[in-house]
Amino acid sequence: MSYSQTFLFGIYPYIALTVFLLGSLIRFDREQYTWKSDSSQMLKRGQLRLGSNLFHIGVLFLFFGHLFGILTPHFIYEPFLSSGDKQILAMVTGGIAGVLAFIGLTLLLHRRLTEPRIRITSKPSDILILLLLWLQLLLGLATIPLSAQHLDGSMMIRLAEWAQRIVTFRGGAVELLAGAGWIFKTHLFLGMTIFLVFPFTRLVHVWSGFAAVTYVVRAWQLVRPRG
């Protein structure tokens, strides 16, 4: 493998993950007043509810689908689900979720770029992250026809093994991508880049969404009237 491939898929993932974790921690510690999604609902409600709902439903399914689908070792699901069947399942469900998220994000991006009041109050990072996510979803949908050419699941196994070796600090990860097409590699690179810029954008509110689960097990807050 060339040095550029080694850097992009063997070193860059650790840079992105380090900035993602440490950057999020530092921002929460030093700039808690910026830890929010900066809702623009008060400026204009049109397209917001439909676009936001479609985007969040689709992207949450894609996130957890990628998380468990890629990081789950093959031997765990192999007894009841072949790699080929898993790939077809991922293509169908991921394709549906990807289309929903893409439509929703397109509505949100159009709203932010064409509504003068929202455009003026938008930070450069707001538009940047929407464009990155839009392009990432487009690339993800573009991988489906290519995945259909490898219905034996061989490509999915190699991509999953690459991710598992990265997170477990095992060698030989870069070599697994030797036969992967440029769309797959660009999709991986852009995904890592989104993690890299995550702490500097409004995406940090995702952490608060996960933390909200703790409300289910928190003790009741008692409020008593005076006197």
Secondary structure, DSSP 4 states (H G I P E B T S, - for coil): --HHHHIIIIIHHHHHHHHHHHHHHHHHHH-GGG-S----TTT--TTHHHHHHHHHHHHHHHHHHHHHHHHS-HHHHTTTS-HHHHHHHHHHHHHHHHHHHHHHHHHHHHHHHH-HHHHHH--HHHHHHHHHHHHHHHHHHHHHHHHTT-TTSHHHHHHHHHHHHHHTT-S-TGGGGTT--HHHHHHHHHHHHHHHHGGGSGGGHHHHHHHGGGGGTSPPPP-----
